[in-house]
């Protein structure tokens, strides 16, 4: 019988087929149990290595679940997003420091860098765009879509601004609707 160090050589494996016989022509049932274990363990290690290398997981073929949701239903994507949230719930922030100052606000959605940055107690606000609803601290039911839309709004309610710089200067106004670039007198500081 061959030693273990010789089992991996081509000559040692000649005739290792279960149909035609084991190592050195010795029938398979008579082969040393150690040789059988060595061959099976080698296959197991190779298979395990492939699984680990390829990132095998229970959800093969599906995208990974990368959400960063907490028990209160807050979800944050991006550096500093929802950074200071302590008691707010059902908020979604996506972008660099989006909803950064939020403490008690709830049901807010901020998409874009610094969107809803200053809100602390605001609720039901939707901001989409860089600096959209940036200064809002306690406003509610506001919707801003566009770069700097409703930028200076602090406590206004039920405002809708669609377009870059739309309603830019509005601070505490409520029930406003502005559509288009700078609509509602919004470009006085950024032209």
Secondary structure by P-SEA (a helix, b strand, c coil): ccccccccccccccccccccccccccccccccaaaaaaaaaaaaaaaaaaaaaaccccccccccccccccccbbbbcccccccccccccbbbbcccccccccccccbbbbcccccccccccccbbbbcccccccccccccbbbbcccccccccccccbbbbcccccccccccccccccccccccccccccc
